[in-house]
Structures are given as structure tokens and as C-alpha cells.
Amino acid sequence: MSDEPQRMFTPTEQTDGAAAGPPAPARIIDLAAGFMVSKTLFAAIEVGLFAAAVPDGHTPAELAERCSIPERSARAMADLLADAGLLVRDGGRFRNAPDAEAFLAGRGPFDLRPLARYWDLVSYPTWQHATEAYRTRRGLRPQLDKRQTEAYESAVALVTAETAADLARGYDFGPHRRLLDVGGGYGTFVKPILTAYPDLTATLVDLPEVASAVAAAADGPLAGRLTAVGQDIFAEPLPGGHDAVLVANVVHLFPPEQIAELFRRARTAIAPGGRLLLVDWWRTDVAPHPSARFGAGEFLMISGGDLYQVDEVADWLGATGWRFAGLRELPPPSGLIVAEPA
């Protein structure tokens, strides 16, 4: 037997079964241990490591001082994040990689930290029950506390801001006078619509703690034009008399039977000649858009939802008093389904 130490794997070995040799487990191990990188990333954001880093770099001792953490912790974080490509190791100093500087330091064109905070506080704990969720098709996310609710709503606002702006520009709300925004969160969708259409008024319906925050902030140009109602959308009738009902990024949260019930409730709230506007991440072919590839799993974990095919949504609409009127493009992976009372 050779005296050479036995290797289990090396990160550079081929993993695709090509002619260079048998496959190695490196890729599987990297994927399985990926949660360690994720949690270190979340911790680094929480202590401000990326914001503390400067172009010339810092030693672990300097990072530790700036982040108020032990030096050994700063070194462990920096080493792992450098191996992951988010920090650049230069001798004994560390600086942000270009994408980390752009999106995680709070100095770039787009700040991903609210999304990472949601993944850490809300998504990660729920995914610990993934096996049960996949087996049962039941959502397993517990009731959110105030801190988690704020993280969730901030992440939703971040992810949907472009879609909301495009909806306000691309759909003609001119013929409508009263808009009902069902599950509207902090108003990410309804506020740009009201800004673009000064003759429009709106009612936003969401959970009481969310609606109260919207009501407190509904001043300035939107004063008197946006009413926030706190209720469970499945427990009480939706406010009636609206000629447009907007359901944005809500359908994916529920299983089919609840979606049908939501459509029935929206049908009772619509005024004659009104429209139902469904904005969501729709499946229009075999595979979802790359940016939504985690969506089906995430929506399942939250509440038993999924990414739904446009044709199955059209069937549910037809069974609940609506006529499918078409699909309109929005920034991928979103789309707008328009329906009218049958």
C-alpha cells in the first residue's frame, strides 16, 4: 500500500464523469454544505462586514474592530467568504469582490441586504422542514413576529419594485376609478399606480399589522386616495364596489383550492364591467424563468403554494365566474393575467 495520504476529493477534480476519470463528490459536498456559506453571508451582513471593508482591504483584526466581533470570528468569516468569491484575499488583507461591493455594502446601485435578511430570518428557519413540506404539500412557516414581518415586506418590496413600476406604466388604469389591491403589503404596487393616475382611488387589504403601517404612511399626494383595511382575505368579504381588483404576487402563496376561493371572493367585489388583474411569476413552458427557479419550493414552504401554469389559472378563473382575457408581459419572470366577469 502506498504511503501517500488518501484523498477523498479535491475541489478541482472533474465531476461530470468525463474521460479524465471517475466522478468526484466535490460538487455534491459543496451543495450540501452550502448552508454554511449562506449563514456566514447572513452573519457578515448583520455585523456590517461588507460595509466595513474598504478598497485597500482590512486585516481580520481591523475588520473585527470595525464590526465589534472577535478577531477569530472575523478571520473565519473572511476566509470562508473569500473562498466563496465574495471577498478578495490579498496577502493578509481582505476587500470586497466587485459584486459584493455593488450589492452588499450599501454603496452600490442596488442593495440586496433586505433580501438576505428575509432569507435569514424567515426563509431559512422554514426550509429546515423541507422534507415534510415536499411530502405533504403543506406550508410550514409559523406565524411571523414583528421583526420577521418587516423583513418579509421589505424583501417583497425590493423584489417587486421593477414589476410594480412597469405595471403602472404598461397597463392603462385610466378607465378605472376604484382599485382594490388584495394582499397589497406595504403598497409596493398600488402607490406607483396612484401616482401615475391622479383620478384613481384605491383600497388596500392585508393583515391588520400591515394595513396599519400603510394607513400611517398614506399622507402627502396619496392622502384621501388610499384606504388600508386590515383583515384576513379568506375570513371576511372583500370590500365591494371596485372596478379593478389587483392581486399581485399573492396567487403563488396558496394551493389551488384556496386560489379558486380567492377568485370567487374577488368576483363578488367587482363592479359591473370591471377587471381582475393577476400579477405573478407564471409558468408558461416546461421550466420557470431562471430568476424564479427557487420560487416553487419557497412558495410551498411559506403556505403550500407553487408556480402555476397560465392555462390552469385560466381554468380556475372560468370555474369561478371569470373569463380569461389574456396574458401581458412584464419584466421576467412576472406576467399580468387579465380577466373579466363572465
Residue pairs with C-beta under 8 A, 6 or more apart in sequence:
8 25
9 24
9 25
9 26
9 29
10 24
10 26
11 26
11 30
13 21
13 24
13 26
14 20
14 21
14 23
14 24
15 23
15 24
15 25
15 26
15 27
15 28
16 23
17 23
35 124
36 80
37 80
37 81
37 84
38 119
38 124
39 120
39 124
40 76
40 77
40 80
40 81
41 81
41 84
41 86
41 116
42 116
42 117
42 119
42 120
42 124
43 77
44 50
44 77
44 81
45 104
45 113
45 116
45 117
45 120
46 117
46 120
47 67
47 68
47 69
48 66
48 67
49 63
49 67
49 74
49 77
49 78
49 81
50 86
50 96
50 100
50 101
50 104
50 105
50 106
51 105
51 106
51 107
52 58
52 63
52 66
52 67
53 63
53 87
53 94
53 95
53 96
53 100
53 101
53 105
54 95
55 95
56 93
56 95
57 88
57 90
57 93
57 94
57 95
58 66
58 93
58 94
58 95
59 92
59 93
59 94
60 71
60 74
60 75
60 78
60 92
60 94
61 71
61 74
63 74
63 77
63 78
63 94
64 70
64 71
64 73
64 74
64 75
67 74
78 87
78 89
78 94
79 89
81 87
81 94
82 88
82 89
82 94
85 97
86 96
86 97
86 99
86 100
86 104
87 94
87 95
87 96
87 97
87 100
88 94
88 95
88 96
88 97
96 104
96 105
101 107
101 108
102 108
102 109
102 110
103 110
103 111
103 112
104 111
104 112
104 113
104 116
106 113
111 158
112 158
114 151
114 154
114 155
114 157
114 158
115 155
115 158
115 159
117 151
117 154
117 155
118 151
118 152
118 154
118 155
119 155
120 151
121 147
121 148
121 151
122 141
122 144
122 148
122 151
122 152
122 155
123 298
123 301
126 140
126 141
126 142
126 301
126 302
127 297
127 301
129 140
129 301
130 297
130 301
132 138
132 140
133 139
133 140
133 300
133 301
134 300
137 255
137 300
137 304
138 304
139 300
139 301
139 302
139 303
139 304
139 305
140 301
141 301
141 302
141 303
144 152
146 209
149 209
149 210
153 185
153 186
153 210
156 185
156 186
156 188
156 249
157 185
157 186
157 188
160 188
160 189
160 248
160 249
161 188
162 331
163 189
163 248
163 279
163 330
163 331
163 334
164 188
164 189
164 191
164 192
164 193
164 248
165 192
166 330
166 331
167 189
167 192
167 193
167 248
167 279
167 330
167 336
168 192
168 193
168 195
168 196
169 196
170 328
170 330
170 336
171 277
171 328
171 336
173 179
173 193
173 196
173 197
173 200
173 244
174 197
175 243
176 197
176 200
176 243
176 244
176 274
176 275
177 199
177 200
177 201
177 243
178 200
178 201
178 202
178 203
178 241
178 242
178 243
178 244
178 271
179 190
179 193
179 194
179 200
179 201
179 202
179 203
179 242
179 243
179 244
179 245
179 246
180 202
180 203
180 205
180 238
180 239
180 242
180 244
180 245
180 246
180 266
180 269
181 187
181 189
181 190
181 202
181 203
181 204
181 205
181 246
181 248
182 205
182 233
182 238
182 245
182 246
182 247
182 250
182 262
182 266
183 205
183 206
183 233
183 247
183 248
183 249
183 250
183 253
184 190
184 204
184 205
184 206
184 214
184 246
184 248
185 206
185 210
186 210
186 213
186 214
186 217
187 204
187 214
187 217
187 218
187 226
188 248
189 246
189 248
189 279
190 202
190 204
190 226
190 246
191 222
191 226
193 200
193 202
193 246
194 200
194 201
194 202
194 222
194 225
194 226
195 221
195 222
200 225
201 225
201 226
201 227
202 225
202 226
202 227
203 226
203 227
203 228
203 229
203 239
203 242
204 211
204 214
204 226
204 227
204 228
204 229
205 211
205 228
205 229
205 230
205 231
205 233
205 238
205 239
206 214
206 228
206 230
207 230
207 231
207 232
208 230
208 231
209 230
210 230
211 228
211 229
211 230
211 231
212 228
212 230
214 226
214 228
215 227
215 228
218 226
218 227
218 228
229 239
233 262
233 265
234 258
234 261
234 262
234 265
237 265
237 268
237 269
238 245
238 265
238 266
238 268
238 269
239 269
240 268
240 269
240 271
241 269
241 271
242 269
242 270
242 271
242 274
243 270
243 271
243 273
243 274
243 275
244 274
244 275
244 276
244 277
245 266
245 269
245 270
245 274
245 275
245 276
245 277
246 277
246 279
247 262
247 266
247 276
247 277
247 278
247 279
248 277
248 278
248 279
248 280
249 279
249 280
249 281
250 262
250 280
251 259
251 262
251 278
251 280
251 305
251 308
251 313
252 280
252 281
252 295
252 299
252 305
252 306
252 307
252 308
253 299
253 302
253 303
253 305
254 262
254 303
254 304
254 305
255 304
255 305
255 306
256 308
256 312
256 316
259 308
259 313
259 316
260 316
260 319
260 320
263 276
263 316
263 317
263 320
263 321
263 322
264 320
264 321
266 276
267 276
267 320
267 321
267 322
267 341
270 276
270 341
272 341
273 341
274 340
274 341
275 325
275 338
275 339
275 340
276 317
276 322
276 338
276 339
276 340
277 336
277 337
277 338
278 313
278 336
278 337
278 338
278 339
279 330
279 334
279 335
279 336
279 337
280 308
280 334
280 335
280 337
281 288
281 289
281 292
281 295
281 307
281 333
281 334
281 335
282 307
282 308
282 309
282 310
282 313
282 327
282 333
282 334
282 335
282 337
283 307
283 308
283 309
283 310
284 309
284 310
284 327
284 335
288 295
288 296
288 307
288 333
289 332
289 333
291 332
291 333
292 307
292 333
295 307
295 333
296 306
296 307
299 305
299 306
299 307
300 306
310 327
310 335
310 337
313 324
313 337
314 324
314 337
317 323
317 324
317 337
317 339
318 324
318 342
321 341
321 342
322 339
322 340
322 341
322 342
323 339
323 340
323 341
323 342
324 337
324 339
325 338
325 339
325 340
326 337
326 338
327 335
327 336
327 337
327 338
328 335
328 336
328 337
328 338
329 335
329 336
330 336
